[in-house]
Amino acid sequence: MAHRINKEECIACGACQSVCPVSCISEVEDSKREIDEDVCIDCGACASVCPVSCISQV
């Protein structure tokens, strides 16, 4: 399992990217973030810091 960012709700704050221990989150269009599900270790750090709760487990 991995996590996924809902780009419609993402506010491009970068909090998730800054706490990811495996650097699987990258900046994409409009400075929003995307998670590489093949690299994600499902630790949940990103979801716990997201101020708009737009990260969910796949």
DODOKOL-294170 format. One line per 5 residues: number of its first residue (from 1); their letters; for each residue x, y, z of C-alpha. Coordinates in nm, 3 decimals, padded with zeros to 5 digits. Each point is the difference from the previous one (the first is absolute). Example, Ala and Ser with C-alpha at 12.3 -4.5 7.8 and 13.67 -1.06 7.14 Angstrom:
2
1	AS	01.230 -00.450 00.780 | 00.137 00.344 -00.066;
//
This chain:
58
1	MAHRI	00.000 00.000 00.000 | 00.104 00.359 -00.048 | -00.142 00.348 00.038 | -00.145 00.229 -00.265 | -00.046 00.377 -00.012;
6	NKEEC	-00.328 00.141 -00.126 | 00.132 00.275 -00.230 | -00.339 00.171 -00.005 | 00.027 00.068 00.373 | 00.378 00.048 00.029;
11	IACGA	00.100 00.357 00.092 | 00.365 -00.050 -00.103 | 00.140 00.077 00.344 | 00.277 -00.262 -00.020 | -00.043 -00.126 00.357;
16	CQSVC	-00.036 -00.359 -00.118 | 00.312 00.015 -00.213 | 00.208 00.137 00.285 | -00.080 -00.291 00.236 | 00.021 -00.294 -00.242;
21	PVSCI	00.283 -00.230 00.118 | 00.048 -00.158 -00.345 | -00.044 00.313 -00.215 | -00.280 -00.151 -00.207 | -00.196 00.326 -00.027;
26	SEVED	00.075 00.235 -00.286 | -00.129 00.334 -00.122 | -00.216 -00.017 -00.312 | -00.232 00.237 -00.184 | -00.099 00.320 00.181;
31	SKREI	00.250 -00.083 00.279 | -00.230 -00.276 00.125 | 00.153 -00.325 00.124 | -00.014 -00.359 -00.120 | 00.105 -00.323 00.173;
36	DEDVC	00.198 -00.269 -00.182 | -00.198 -00.301 00.120 | 00.283 -00.237 -00.096 | 00.234 00.172 00.246 | -00.248 00.084 00.279;
41	IDCGA	00.053 -00.211 00.313 | -00.347 00.079 00.138 | 00.128 00.164 00.318 | -00.278 00.262 00.006 | 00.226 00.292 00.090;
46	CASVC	-00.130 00.201 -00.294 | -00.365 -00.051 00.088 | 00.057 00.100 00.360 | 00.142 00.343 -00.092 | -00.236 00.092 -00.286;
51	PVSCI	-00.197 00.309 00.111 | -00.292 -00.077 -00.235 | -00.005 -00.380 00.042 | 00.031 -00.066 -00.374 | 00.225 -00.307 00.038;
56	SQV	-00.158 -00.342 00.031 | 00.110 -00.358 -00.002 | -00.044 -00.183 -00.332;
//
